[in-house]
């Protein structure tokens, strides 16, 4: 389980859709700007799952910036 907070709450659903699009991730909104993210599967360690989550979030962030949308996601 990883908690992420987004700087622009209007983009929360977009981030959630990106994270859950592969089917091996559960992302639950805790607040208007916060998601609880869990990657499920055959990862051996929590650290590996956390890294996988961070890579997915950072790729989404980069895609948004490439489109001219300035957004930040922080890990709590």
C-alpha positions as CSV (number, residue, x, y, z in Angstrom):
1,X,0.0,0.0,0.0
2,X,1.3,3.4,-1.0
3,X,-0.4,6.8,-0.4
4,X,0.0,9.4,-3.1
5,X,-1.2,13.0,-3.0
6,X,-1.7,15.0,-6.2
7,X,-1.2,18.8,-6.5
8,X,-4.3,19.2,-8.7
9,X,-7.3,17.3,-7.4
10,X,-9.1,17.7,-10.8
11,X,-6.6,15.2,-12.2
12,X,-7.1,12.5,-9.6
13,X,-9.4,10.4,-11.7
14,X,-7.0,10.6,-14.6
15,X,-4.2,9.3,-12.4
16,X,-6.4,6.6,-11.0
17,X,-7.4,5.5,-14.5
18,X,-3.8,5.3,-15.5
19,X,-2.8,3.2,-12.5
20,X,-5.6,0.8,-12.8
21,X,-5.5,0.4,-16.6
22,X,-3.2,-2.6,-16.5
23,X,-5.5,-4.6,-14.1
24,X,-2.8,-5.4,-11.5
25,X,-3.2,-2.2,-9.5
26,X,-5.9,-1.1,-7.1
27,X,-6.2,2.7,-6.5
28,X,-8.8,3.9,-4.0
29,X,-9.5,7.6,-3.4
30,X,-9.1,8.5,0.2
31,X,-9.7,12.3,-0.2
32,X,-10.1,14.6,-3.2
33,X,-6.3,14.7,-3.6
34,X,-5.2,11.4,-2.2
35,X,-5.1,7.8,-3.5
36,X,-4.2,4.6,-1.7
37,X,-2.4,2.5,-4.4
38,X,-1.6,-1.2,-4.2
39,X,0.1,-3.1,-7.0
40,X,-0.9,-6.8,-6.8
41,X,0.9,-9.7,-8.3
42,X,4.1,-11.7,-7.9
43,X,6.3,-9.0,-6.5
44,X,8.5,-10.4,-3.8
45,X,9.1,-7.4,-1.6
46,X,7.2,-4.4,-0.5
47,X,10.1,-2.2,-1.7
48,X,9.7,-3.6,-5.2
49,X,6.0,-2.9,-5.1
50,X,6.7,0.7,-4.0
51,X,9.2,1.2,-6.8
52,X,6.7,-0.2,-9.3
53,X,4.1,2.3,-8.0
54,X,6.5,5.2,-8.2
55,X,7.6,4.3,-11.8
56,X,3.9,4.2,-12.9
57,X,3.1,7.5,-11.2
58,X,6.2,9.2,-12.6
59,X,5.4,8.0,-16.1
60,X,1.9,9.5,-15.8
61,X,3.4,12.7,-14.4
62,X,5.8,13.0,-17.4
63,X,3.0,12.3,-19.9
64,X,1.0,15.2,-18.3
65,X,3.9,17.6,-18.5
66,X,4.5,16.6,-22.1
67,X,0.9,17.8,-22.7
68,X,1.6,21.1,-21.0
69,X,-0.1,20.2,-17.7
70,X,1.9,21.1,-14.7
71,X,1.2,18.6,-11.9
72,X,3.1,17.0,-9.0
73,X,2.5,13.8,-7.1
74,X,4.0,13.3,-3.7
75,X,4.3,10.0,-1.8
76,X,3.2,10.1,1.8
